[in-house]
Amino acid sequence: MNSKIALITGASRGLGKNAALHLAAQGVDIIGTYRSQADEARAVAAEIGKHGGRAVMLQLDVGDSASFTAFAHQVASVLNDTFGRPDFDYLINNAGIGINVPFAETSEEQFDQLMKIHLKGPFFLTQTLLPLIADGGRILNISTGLTRFSLPGFSAYAAMKGAIEVLSRYQAKELGPRGIGVNVLAPGAIETDFGGGVVRDDTTMNAQIAAGTALGRVGLPDDIGGAIAALLSDGSRWINGQRVEVSGGIFL
């Protein structure tokens, strides 16, 4: 029986890398994407291979929707040549950037960049890849705790993620006839290099977030990678059209 295959955008670092390692540990084969860090991507693939898994890394800029058709052809070739299959099982729309800027100072250029990467990109990438997603597969869109609580400086970013949460419900409804489930995973504040590593490196902010979290600390990448693997496991198959916040109980 063929292994499950997950396609993870932004798999060379941060939460995408962690998700790839957790899924690979459960026997899932990985197709990961990276935008510019080819060496980091190769290192992730090598780490997975060292533990007996299979991983292929492909270059993709999720903000460039004109490249998606060519990317889909690449994925189809990898599926056939490396995995001996015409389709994959799990799509994780994870790639993204963080821009921390007050609403009053947000430029149109910043807004458009966030929109292309966090809304237009996942919308049309998922649409383009639909023929390659197996019936009965799953889509997991990564959002943010900032759609539930508001912290100054993230209005444009959170607005795009809010749109993704609405889109996910529509996808769940419209893709249901193919047996494809769609959920949202919304991380709380996590210690990564996201947004310049501010949560990880700013000790004052880190302490403030920990104080506002029921479990008393800021999240770690392993907290999210483990949750992604759990949501894509067979035991979570009946969870569909849901927003699952993974935040340790922040701002309850």
C-alpha positions as CSV (number, residue, x, y, z in Angstrom):
1,M,0.0,0.0,0.0
2,N,1.3,3.4,-0.9
3,S,2.3,5.9,1.8
4,K,0.3,9.0,2.3
5,I,1.8,12.1,0.7
6,A,1.6,15.7,2.1
7,L,2.4,18.8,0.1
8,I,3.5,21.5,2.5
9,T,4.2,25.1,1.3
10,G,7.0,26.9,3.2
11,A,8.6,23.6,4.4
12,S,12.2,24.7,4.6
13,R,11.9,26.5,8.0
14,G,9.7,27.3,10.9
15,L,6.3,25.6,11.3
16,G,6.4,24.1,7.8
17,K,9.7,22.3,8.5
18,N,8.4,21.1,11.9
19,A,5.2,19.8,10.3
20,A,7.2,18.0,7.6
21,L,9.3,16.3,10.3
22,H,6.3,15.3,12.4
23,L,4.4,13.9,9.4
24,A,7.5,12.1,8.1
25,A,7.9,10.5,11.5
26,Q,4.4,9.0,11.0
27,G,5.3,7.5,7.7
28,V,4.0,10.3,5.5
29,D,6.0,11.2,2.3
30,I,6.7,14.9,1.8
31,I,6.7,17.3,-1.1
32,G,7.8,20.6,0.4
33,T,8.2,24.0,-1.1
34,Y,10.7,26.8,-0.4
35,R,10.9,30.3,-1.9
36,S,14.6,31.1,-1.7
37,Q,16.4,29.0,0.9
38,A,17.4,26.0,-1.2
39,D,20.1,24.9,1.2
40,E,17.7,24.9,4.2
41,A,15.1,22.9,2.1
42,R,17.7,20.3,1.1
43,A,18.7,20.0,4.8
44,V,15.1,19.2,5.7
45,A,14.8,16.6,3.0
46,A,18.1,15.0,4.1
47,E,17.0,14.9,7.7
48,I,13.8,13.1,6.6
49,G,15.8,10.7,4.5
50,K,18.2,10.0,7.3
51,H,15.2,8.6,9.3
52,G,14.0,6.4,6.4
53,G,11.4,8.9,4.9
54,R,11.1,10.3,1.5
55,A,11.0,14.0,0.7
56,V,11.3,16.2,-2.4
57,M,11.7,20.0,-2.2
58,L,10.4,22.3,-5.0
59,Q,10.9,26.0,-5.4
60,L,7.7,28.1,-5.2
61,D,6.8,31.7,-4.6
62,V,3.2,31.5,-3.3
63,G,2.8,35.2,-4.0
64,D,3.3,34.6,-7.7
65,S,0.1,33.0,-8.9
66,A,1.2,33.0,-12.5
67,S,3.7,30.3,-11.7
68,F,1.1,27.8,-10.3
69,T,0.3,25.9,-13.5
70,A,4.0,25.2,-14.1
71,F,4.4,24.2,-10.5
72,A,1.5,21.8,-10.7
73,H,3.2,20.1,-13.7
74,Q,6.3,19.8,-11.5
75,V,4.3,18.2,-8.8
76,A,2.7,15.8,-11.2
77,S,6.1,14.7,-12.5
78,V,7.5,14.2,-8.9
79,L,4.4,12.2,-8.0
80,N,4.9,9.9,-11.0
81,D,8.7,9.6,-11.0
82,T,9.4,9.5,-7.3
83,F,6.3,8.2,-5.6
84,G,4.6,6.2,-8.4
85,R,1.3,7.9,-7.9
86,P,-0.9,10.4,-9.8
87,D,-2.0,12.2,-6.7
88,F,-1.3,13.3,-3.1
89,D,-3.3,13.2,0.0
90,Y,-2.7,16.3,2.2
91,L,-2.3,19.9,1.2
92,I,-1.0,22.2,3.9
93,N,-1.1,25.9,3.0
94,N,1.5,27.2,5.4
95,A,3.9,29.5,3.6
96,G,3.8,33.1,4.7
97,I,5.4,36.3,6.0
98,G,4.7,38.6,8.9
99,I,4.5,42.4,8.6
100,N,4.0,44.3,11.9
101,V,2.9,47.8,11.1
102,P,0.1,50.0,12.6
103,F,-3.1,50.2,10.6
104,A,-2.7,54.0,10.1
105,E,0.8,53.4,8.6
106,T,0.1,50.3,6.4
107,S,1.0,51.0,2.8
108,E,-0.9,49.7,-0.2
109,E,2.3,47.9,-1.2
110,Q,2.4,46.1,2.2
111,F,-1.3,45.3,1.9
112,D,-0.9,43.9,-1.6
113,Q,2.1,41.8,-0.6
114,L,0.2,40.2,2.3
115,M,-2.8,39.7,0.1
116,K,-0.9,37.9,-2.6
117,I,0.9,35.6,-0.2
118,H,-1.8,34.9,2.4
119,L,-5.0,35.0,0.4
120,K,-4.7,35.1,-3.4
121,G,-1.8,32.6,-3.3
122,P,-3.6,29.8,-1.2
123,F,-6.8,30.4,-3.1
124,F,-5.4,29.8,-6.5
125,L,-2.7,27.4,-5.6
126,T,-5.3,25.1,-4.0
127,Q,-7.6,25.6,-7.1
128,T,-4.7,24.7,-9.4
129,L,-3.7,21.6,-7.4
130,L,-7.3,20.2,-7.0
131,P,-6.8,17.6,-9.9
132,L,-3.8,16.2,-8.0
133,I,-5.5,15.9,-4.6
134,A,-6.8,12.4,-4.0
135,D,-10.5,12.0,-3.3
136,G,-10.8,11.5,0.4
137,G,-7.8,13.8,1.0
138,R,-7.5,16.7,3.3
139,I,-6.6,20.4,3.1
140,L,-5.3,22.3,6.1
141,N,-5.0,26.1,5.9
142,I,-2.8,27.8,8.5
143,S,-4.3,30.9,10.0
144,T,-3.5,32.7,13.2
145,G,-4.8,33.4,16.7
146,L,-4.9,37.0,15.6
147,T,-8.2,36.4,13.9
148,R,-9.8,35.9,17.3
149,F,-7.9,38.4,19.5
150,S,-6.4,41.7,18.3
151,L,-2.8,42.9,18.8
152,P,-1.9,46.3,17.3
153,G,0.3,46.1,14.2
154,F,-1.3,43.1,12.5
155,S,-4.5,44.4,11.0
156,A,-3.7,43.6,7.3
157,Y,-2.1,40.2,8.1
158,A,-5.0,39.2,10.3
159,A,-7.6,40.4,7.8
160,M,-6.0,38.1,5.1
161,K,-6.1,35.2,7.6
162,G,-9.7,35.9,8.5
163,A,-10.6,35.7,4.8
164,I,-8.8,32.3,4.7
165,E,-10.9,31.1,7.5
166,V,-14.1,31.9,5.6
167,L,-12.7,30.4,2.4
168,S,-11.9,27.2,4.3
169,R,-15.6,26.7,5.2
170,Y,-16.6,27.2,1.6
171,Q,-13.9,24.8,0.4
172,A,-15.2,22.2,2.9
173,K,-18.7,22.6,1.6
174,E,-17.8,22.5,-2.1
175,L,-15.2,19.8,-1.9
176,G,-17.2,17.5,0.3
177,P,-18.6,15.6,-2.6
178,R,-15.1,14.4,-3.3
179,G,-14.6,13.4,0.3
180,I,-12.0,16.1,0.8
181,G,-12.0,17.6,4.3
182,V,-10.8,21.2,4.9
183,N,-9.9,22.7,8.2
184,V,-8.0,25.7,9.6
185,L,-5.2,25.5,12.2
186,A,-4.7,28.7,14.0
187,P,-1.4,28.9,16.0
188,G,-1.0,31.3,18.8
189,A,2.3,33.1,19.4
190,I,5.2,30.8,18.6
191,E,8.9,31.1,19.0
192,T,10.2,31.1,15.4
193,D,11.9,33.6,13.1
194,F,8.5,34.6,11.8
195,G,8.0,38.4,11.8
196,G,11.7,38.9,12.5
197,G,11.7,36.5,15.4
198,V,10.0,39.1,17.7
199,V,8.1,36.6,19.9
200,R,11.3,34.5,20.4
201,D,13.8,37.3,20.8
202,D,11.9,40.1,22.6
203,T,12.0,38.9,26.2
204,T,9.4,41.5,27.4
205,M,6.9,40.4,24.7
206,N,7.6,36.8,25.4
207,A,6.9,37.2,29.1
208,Q,3.7,39.2,28.4
209,I,2.4,36.5,26.1
210,A,3.3,33.7,28.5
211,A,1.5,35.6,31.3
212,G,-1.6,35.7,29.1
213,T,-1.5,32.0,28.2
214,A,-3.3,29.4,30.4
215,L,-0.4,27.0,30.1
216,G,2.1,29.7,31.1
217,R,4.5,29.8,28.2
218,V,4.8,30.8,24.6
219,G,4.3,28.1,22.0
220,L,7.1,26.2,20.3
221,P,7.3,24.8,16.7
222,D,6.9,21.3,18.1
223,D,3.5,22.3,19.5
224,I,2.3,23.2,16.0
225,G,3.9,20.4,14.0
226,G,2.5,17.8,16.4
227,A,-1.0,19.4,16.1
228,I,-0.8,19.4,12.3
229,A,0.1,15.8,12.2
230,A,-2.7,15.0,14.6
231,L,-5.3,16.9,12.6
232,L,-4.3,14.9,9.5
233,S,-4.3,11.6,11.2
234,D,-7.1,9.1,10.5
235,G,-8.5,9.6,13.9
236,S,-9.4,13.2,13.0
237,R,-11.1,12.4,9.7
238,W,-14.6,13.5,10.9
239,I,-13.3,17.0,11.9
240,N,-14.3,19.1,8.9
241,G,-14.9,22.8,8.3
242,Q,-13.4,23.8,11.7
243,R,-11.0,26.4,13.0
244,V,-8.8,24.7,15.5
245,E,-6.7,27.1,17.6
246,V,-3.4,25.7,18.9
247,S,-2.3,28.4,21.4
248,G,-2.0,26.9,24.9
249,G,-5.1,28.8,25.9
250,I,-4.0,32.4,25.1
251,F,-6.3,35.3,26.1
252,L,-9.1,33.1,27.3
